[in-house]
Amino acid sequence: MKKIVHLSDLHIGYRDCGARFRSIIDMMILQLQPAGNYVVIVTGDLVNNANREIHIEEAAAGIRQLEETGFRVLPVPGNHDYGSGIKGNKKFVKMFKERFYKNENISYPKLDIIGKLAFIGLDSTAGELNWNDRFFSEGELGPDQLNRLKNMLNDPLITGKKKVVYLHHHPFDFKLAMQLKDNEELRKIIENKADALLFGHYHADHDSPGKILHGTWGIPRCYNGGSSTHKNGDPGFQRVIDLSHPDPSVDYDGKFV
């Protein structure tokens, strides 16, 4: 079974975050071999400001380097990938898909079955791009995406697979103007039905030791990646996860930067 590398909140374009991401890439290529044994999950905020094309290209180039080396990379968008982080634009939804999936028709949940693992990527940001949504750094999945997720989890195609659900927004807590607004609806759908739940968005919050919340919603492994590039010195991880082992204590922070 392939191992997972969880990265989050790279914020490329902010100070030295781009350089830190390049260091992470170099260390991953050096230490995690063969690369084909790993799937890299990036839970949003690849860039600090989607209005800066040069930063989007830098993020895409880094992901291409990982893929060309043999890693499978599965990103989902965060609020900064659709704008400045506070003010977003719907045009970036299509642009993100084109740049990082090479397919503007991809819909969420995005399902990738890789061996014995079913990866289910959610967009927790696009639902917040409506004119009447007040705080863009909040997240919202929306009823259509949630309904598709419910149907997907009941699909015989993923029966018997280890299920990894990943999204940008922190699903368990309510920080002012930052919360996932329909987290209770998400809980009702995935409670006791996933093997791992990966997310980011909260950098500095020490919500638990090492940002580990195992067992929440009956999910054995729950990780907040923080900022993997340590934006503003905030805590973050480059977590290596082995779902073939039932004990989460085998997972570790790669400390690639």
Secondary structure, DSSP 8 states (H G I E B T S, - for coil): --EEEEE----BTSTTHHHHHHHHHHHHHHHS-SGGGEEEEEES--BS-TT-HHHHHHHHHHHHHHHHHT-EEEEE--GGGGBSSSSB-THHHHHHHHHHTS-TT--SSEEEEETTEEEEE--SSGGG-STT---TTSB---HHHHHHHHHHHT-GGGTTSEEEEE-SS-SS---TTTSBTTHHHHHHHHTTT-SEEEE---SS---SGGGB-TTGGG-SEEEE-B-TT-GGG--B--EEE-TTSS-GGG-EE----
